[in-house]
Amino acid sequence: MKIASCGDRIKLALRIRGFKNIELANHLGVDKSLITKYINNAFSPKQDKIVLMADFLNVDPVWLMGYDVPMDRVVTEQIKDSDNDLLVASIEKLTDEQKELIKSMINQFTKADK
């Protein structure tokens, strides 16, 4: 559920992280006035800009869009890292034949997604 505007979240994240509008503008490669328009909710940033802003501000992009999720994305990254570690450890225990079967399955899944 959306509980805040994207502009409010950008403003809050800038304040919490100690950045100025111009620093965010420089990172995005846009004019400072566009950041002001985002903050004032005159314009909504497109998805690619939200992702870049979230990276710069070290926040979850979904939070930045105004939804009721945790601000920090570190938790999500830690979960992903933990999942990756578990997968790697599990694969290392497999026989060569089992590993080949897993590779084949991954190839089938990735082809199906295209």
N, C-alpha and C positions, 0 to 999 in steps of 0.2 A: 504494500500500500504506500502510495506517495504521500509524504507528510511535509515536505518542504520544497521550495523552488530550487532549481539548479543554481540560479543566481545567488540565493541565500547560502547555499552550500559552498559555492566557489569563494564567496566573501569570507565565510567562516574558516575554510581551509587555509586561505591565504593568511588570515590573522593568526591562526594556530601555528602554522609552519613558519611564520615570520617573513613572508614574502610580500613584495609589492606587486601591484598590477603590471607594471612595466616588465618585471622579471618573468612573469607568466607569459606576457605578450611576446617577449623575446624568445622564450622557449618554444612557443607555438609558431613563431614567425608571422605574427599578425600585428596590426596597429593596436596601441594601448586603448584606443577608443572602443575597439571591439570587445575587449575584456570588460570595460565599463558597461557596455550595452548588455553583455551577458549577466553581469552582477545586478543591473537594474531590470532584468527580465524583459528588455526590449527585443532581444534576439535569443533564441535557444541554440546552443552549440550543437553541431552535428556530431554523430557518433565518433568519428575519427578524432575530433578535437576533444571530446570528453575523455577518450582513452589517453591522449597525450597529456591533458591536464591532470588526470588521475595519477599518471606516472610521475609527473613533476611534483605534485602535491603529496604523493605517497598515500593516496586514499583509494578506497574501493570505487570503481567507476559507477556502480549501481547506487552507492551512497551519494556520490556527486550528482546524480540525476534526481535526487530528492527522495529516494525510497528508504524505508525503515529497515536498514541493514547496518551492521557495524561500520564505522568510518574507516578504521584501519584495515588494510588488505593483507597485512602481515600474516594474520591467522589463516587466510585462504592459501597464501603461498606456503606456509608451514604444513598445511594439510596436504597440498600437492606434493611437496618435497617428501613428506612422510609416506604417501602413497607410492611415489616413485621408488623410494628406498625399499619398501616392502616388495614391490614388483621385481626389482633387480635382485634382491636377496632370494626371492622365490625362484626366479629363472635360473639363478646360479646353481640351485639344487637339482635341476632337471638333467636328464640324460641328453646326449646330443640329438637323439631321435625325437625326444619330446620338444627340444628347442626348435628343431626344424618344423615340427607340427605347429607350434605356436607362431613361428614366422609366417607360415602358410596361412594360418587363420587371420593374422593381422593384415596380410596382403589382401585377403578376400574382403575383410571389413573395410579397409581403406578404399578399395576399388568400388565397393557398393556405395560409399558415401559420395563419390564423385558424380 
